[in-house]
Amino acid sequence: MTKIQAYEDFVKVHGILLAASGLPRTLHRKLFDKLTSETFDGGAYFQVDPCQGGRQRRLLLTSAASMPKDSNVFLIDHAWTFRLSDAYKQVLLRVLDTQVHLVFLPTDVCLIEVSLLKLQEVPGLAQRMAALMCVDIDSNSDAEEIDGDGVSRDNYSKLNVTDIVENEIGYAKERGYDTVKWLELEELDIDDDMLLSLDLSSKFPDLLALSLYGNKLENVEIVVQEVTKLKNLKALWLNNNPVLENCDGCMADTIFKGCPGLEIYNSCFTSNFGEWALGFCGGVFEKDNPCPIHQDNHPLQSVTSLDLSNRSIHSLINKAFSPVEMPSLSHLNIRGNPLKQNSVSELYKVLKGFTSLQTLEVDLPGPLGESAIEILESVPNLSQLNGVNASKILETGNHVIDAVLQPRLPEWTAEEPLADRVVNAMWLYLMTYRLADEEKIDETSVWYVMDELGSALRHSDEPNFRVAPFLFMPEGNLESAVSYSILWPIQNVQNGDECTRDFLFGIGEDKQRSARLTAYFHTPQYYFIQEYEKFHQKLQTKSSTPLPVKSSSSRTLRRTDGCALRVYTDLPQVEGFLTRPEFIITTELKDADIIWTSMQVDDDVKRAAGITDQQYINQFPFEACLVMKHHLAETIQKAHGSPDWLHPTYNLESHLSQLIGDYYARKRDGMNNLWILKPWNMARTIDTTVTDNLSAIIRLMETGPKICQKYIERPALFQGKKFDLRYIVLVRSVKPLELFLADVFWVRLANNQYTLDKHSLFEYETHFTVMNYRGRLNHKNTPEFVKEFEQEHQVKWLDIHERVRNMIRSVFEAAATVHPEMHSPMSRAMYGVDVMLDSSFQPKLLEVTYCPDCTRACKYDTQAIGGGGELLKGSDFYNYVFGCLFLDETRHVCPL
């Protein structure tokens, strides 16, 4: 390849990349000039300006003259490039060189072969990223709160629970209270035994507000027992405790009966809310003022602004919520509340009574109907609705309006390390691509952050600039390649204008654009929660009748000439271990009676290979309903709704709004919000991520279609480590359904001790169990595992096994019921079913795999669990698999 010296050479080498970038042809020569001279002249035209109180930056055009459309192009460097699994480690350890040599695939135009040159460590990466993402300062440093004993409130996490309780007593006395009325015991690892030992009701009989947020409370009976002793409670926060996952609505009902004055429960208003809850949201009641010092008949008189958003309020008809109690109320936010117990006319009547009310924030459409104009006509004293002037709404005649969405801004605490802040904030800045050559695309995506200038570009639906990645090869070959982003104006821009780009360029509503904006902005929670509730209610109405278990209807396969059945296979294990005299391996596809292949055989493959309808194949038509993760979830949901053995699962390509609603509802209810994202059709946990970050969940859609599934955060553990189980299912027929479960199954163990520490979410060997292809494979013989598991947990494995059998039967019943077109008399198949147990030893379905890797089944001898514990020789595995599927045998298998 010739070294690029002339513009013509540049165009010849980079023609496909130039077309893919979308850069106008008139700017190609200017780009060439800047690349060859390494001209980074953006600083002469733009200024990075702090905004949002220093928590965000924006880019302004500051050149003296205006900048016409398509008049200039600018180079943007990449400040950080990484693969997701390495993110925390790299930002912590000072990692990547900013001149990483990569290729970008912004469109489907081309695939380009590249090589990665050696990455070089750069000191200060965490500091640079923290400054770029505006998380390098302590947001609360100017307002550090000191208690009565001179102890910083921010340092409470460094004290033990007993010390904190003693400090709270001293703090209350300093404020003039005889007893503690407001107690915050948050994220202190308080478990059930510790809660009992604290004996809070004896120490704090007059407690009004108690927060146990983020602890390790699990036992419903203990929590209810201790909480209901506090008869004066007005507010209780149990958010982010396992107990909320273990209970149903009965726990809340019992607490409400035991604490009749409770007005706030897990951040939501109870049906008993009144003066105290409204005062809390209006800034009247807080830690330093938990209740009126003097008996005041109207403590809410001073409230002018009231934010009641996302409080799960069902009715606003309440004695305390009235103009008599809050005559000065001028701003009200009631977004995100169902208000299902009030009619539209009742709500209008209540709001109209607040004569000082000038601004209102409400969901549209929502409890007040679907028309902004109707709201203004019904509450005529309003001057603003959802941030828009009433006069403007009436002039334009817009019925559905909303204020400009507020941006998501990073949140952190003063003690949080820079690396943690960066990893949490990075989803607001990241961009992504995949490497590729002429044959395949890399399985793992690469993420990158543009430099300070590029990262200051904020979003607009009507942007005035566009950004595209670009790979420059100055020597005409990939070894010399350097990656940049290029920036150019797509509108006429004036001096002082903010420069913006479309974060979702090319993504329309057909790809859920509005929902995907939630990654960057605070979108209306009410809408998404409604979408989730409708989806959830639909699943709850589903039920199915189990299919009858029938005797075998499939015939034994025999050749008319009495010869052995000829088997064509591309699997070395079948070729090596299928040794029965009834079968013989053939290398000629057209001569085979049985085709056992790892390839997907569709009609096109059949025609090309000359496969006939008289040949048996080890796959069923439409089996994608089982082996592709999004179809598996859909199949189960259509048949069974939401069974206990399938954690909440969403296809992000079609049900993103419902997932966002579920996330918001769980956050509102103080429940765990850890999710796992899995590609539709990849194995070995490739491109699989565990996160509790909603922006991350949405952004990860950019690396390919995925499902998002509630993470099993409390799995059963084996010696402190996570594990799952691989079962082998043999299917002779779909109609009628004939299933067999192989006696052999095996456990797959994680290598590290299980933890939910946020840093561990990046550790493959902590949260994943497939070690055949990465990490250390620690094989555990199944009988040894079962014996030790029973001893560790004092359970009977056969009870667990029966639950697993019933679950697997239900999975395949769903496929047979929803997709009867799967039936084919010339199909026999083997599937791997991956199962995890939760902490209550209930099975949870992970996935179903076509043509599973059975290396372990062939390599290790084991014993059957139950029965007589018969020896299962690994070398005999495929002999009894084929015997079951084609010879109507049941040796070493059990019918389901």
Secondary structure, 3 states (H helix, E strand, C coil): CCCCCCHHHHHHHHHHHHHHHCCCHHHHHHHHHHHHHCCCCHHHCEEEEEEHHHCEEEEEECCCCCECCCCCCEEECEEEEECHHHHHHHHHHCCCCCCCCCCCCCCCCCCCCCCCCCCCCCCCHHHHHHHHCCCCCCCCHHHCCECCCCCEHHHHHHCCHHHHHHHHHHHHHHCCCCCCCEEECCCCCCCHHHHHHHCHHHHCCCCCEEECCCCCCCCHHHHHHHHCCCCCCCEEECCCCCHHHHCCHHHHHHHHHHCCCCCEECCEECCCCCHHHHHHHCCCCECCECCCCCCCCCCCCCCCEEECCCCCCCCCCCCCCCCCCCCCCCEEECCCCCCCCCCHHHHHHHHHCCCCCCEEECCCCECCECCHHHHHHHCCCCCEECCEEHHHHHHHCCCCCCCCCEECCCCCCCCCCHHHHHHHHHHHCCEEECCECCCCECCCCEEEEECHHHHCCEECCCCCEEEEEEEECCCCCHHHCEEEEEEEECCCECCCCEEEECCCCCCCHHHCHHHHHHHCEECCHHHHHHHHHHHHHHHHCCCCCCCCCCCCCCCCCCCCCCCCEEEEECCHHHHHHCCCCCEEECCCHHHCCEEECCCCCCHHHHHHHCCCCCCEECCCCCCHHHHCHHHHHHHHHHHHCCCCCCCCEEECCCCHHHHHHHHHHHHHCCCCCCEEEEECCCCCCCCCEEECCHHHHHHHHHHCCEEEEECCCCECEECCEEEEEEEEEEEEECCCCEEEEECCCEEEEEEEECCCCHHHHHCHHHHCCCCCCCCCCCCCCHHHHHHHHHHHHCCCHHHHHHHHHHHHHHHHHHHHHHCHHHCCCCECEEEEEEEEEECCCCEEEEEEEECCCCHHHHHCCEECCCCCCCEECHHHHHHHHHHHHHHCCCCCEEEC
